[in-house]
Amino acid sequence: MRVRAIASIPSAKGTIPVGQILEISPELVEKLKGKVEVIIENLSKPVFVKPPPVELTRAGIVITVPPRCYACSSTDLWRSRYGVSVCRVCHPPAPGAETISRGVL
């Protein structure tokens, strides 16, 4: 099983640092419970992460800039029924694919 160390783990060869990814047996995962987290890999579906809004400060005023498409820089995004934010310019929604009204993320 692939796991990530969430706490330092002493071993015979030294200390395993936090964040280190390891391949260990399920029995050892149970032994190290609380010190490691299992990495679940779902290769059947790509994972998209919605970028957070950017806050700019100009003359003491905070301006929130909406997330943009990484390819065309458009801010016109739509949310699919799977919860993924998709650029409307690069990938227009098919009929019935859009769950939330235009401009609302």
C-alpha positions in Angstrom: 0.0 0.0 0.0 1.1 3.5 -0.7 1.1 5.7 2.4 2.3 9.2 3.3 4.0 9.8 6.7 2.0 12.4 8.7 4.4 12.2 11.6 8.1 11.4 11.9 8.6 7.7 12.2 11.8 6.2 13.7 13.2 3.2 11.9 16.3 1.0 11.9 17.8 3.0 9.1 17.0 6.5 10.6 13.9 8.7 10.8 11.3 8.8 8.1 10.4 12.5 7.7 6.8 13.9 7.5 5.5 13.9 3.9 7.6 10.9 2.8 5.7 8.5 0.5 6.2 4.8 1.3 5.2 1.4 0.0 4.3 -0.8 3.0 2.2 -3.9 3.8 -1.3 -3.6 5.1 -0.2 -5.1 8.5 2.4 -2.3 8.9 -0.2 0.3 8.0 -2.3 -0.9 11.0 0.8 -0.8 13.2 1.6 2.8 12.2 -2.0 4.0 12.5 -1.9 7.7 13.3 1.5 8.2 11.8 0.6 7.4 8.2 -2.3 8.1 5.8 -3.2 5.8 2.9 -2.9 7.3 -0.5 -6.0 6.3 -2.5 -5.3 6.4 -6.2 -8.2 6.7 -8.6 -6.8 6.4 -12.1 -10.2 6.0 -13.8 -11.2 9.7 -13.5 -8.9 12.7 -13.6 -8.9 15.1 -10.6 -9.5 18.8 -11.2 -9.0 21.3 -8.4 -10.8 24.7 -8.6 -8.2 27.4 -8.1 -9.0 29.7 -5.2 -9.9 33.4 -5.8 -6.9 35.7 -5.7 -7.0 38.7 -3.4 -5.2 41.9 -4.6 -4.7 44.9 -2.4 -4.5 48.3 -4.1 -4.5 51.5 -2.1 -5.8 49.7 1.0 -8.7 48.1 -0.8 -8.9 44.3 -1.2 -10.1 43.2 -4.6 -11.1 39.6 -5.1 -10.3 38.3 -8.5 -12.3 35.2 -9.6 -10.5 32.0 -10.7 -9.4 31.9 -14.4 -9.0 29.2 -17.0 -5.4 28.1 -17.2 -5.5 27.9 -21.0 -7.4 31.0 -22.1 -7.6 33.1 -18.9 -11.4 33.3 -19.1 -13.3 33.8 -15.9 -16.5 32.3 -17.4 -16.6 28.9 -15.7 -19.5 26.4 -15.2 -19.8 23.6 -12.7 -20.4 20.1 -14.0 -22.8 17.7 -12.3 -19.6 16.0 -10.9 -18.6 19.2 -9.1 -15.8 20.2 -11.5 -15.3 23.8 -12.6 -14.9 23.9 -16.4 -14.1 26.8 -18.7 -17.1 27.7 -20.8 -14.9 29.1 -23.6 -12.7 26.0 -24.0 -15.3 23.4 -23.1 -18.9 24.6 -23.6 -21.4 22.5 -21.6 -23.6 19.9 -23.4 -27.3 20.1 -22.8 -28.1 18.8 -19.3 -24.4 18.8 -18.1 -24.6 22.0 -16.2 -26.0 21.9 -12.7 -25.7 25.5 -11.5 -26.7 28.6 -13.3 -24.2 30.6 -15.3 -21.7 32.6 -13.4 -22.3 30.9 -10.1 -19.5 28.7 -8.8 
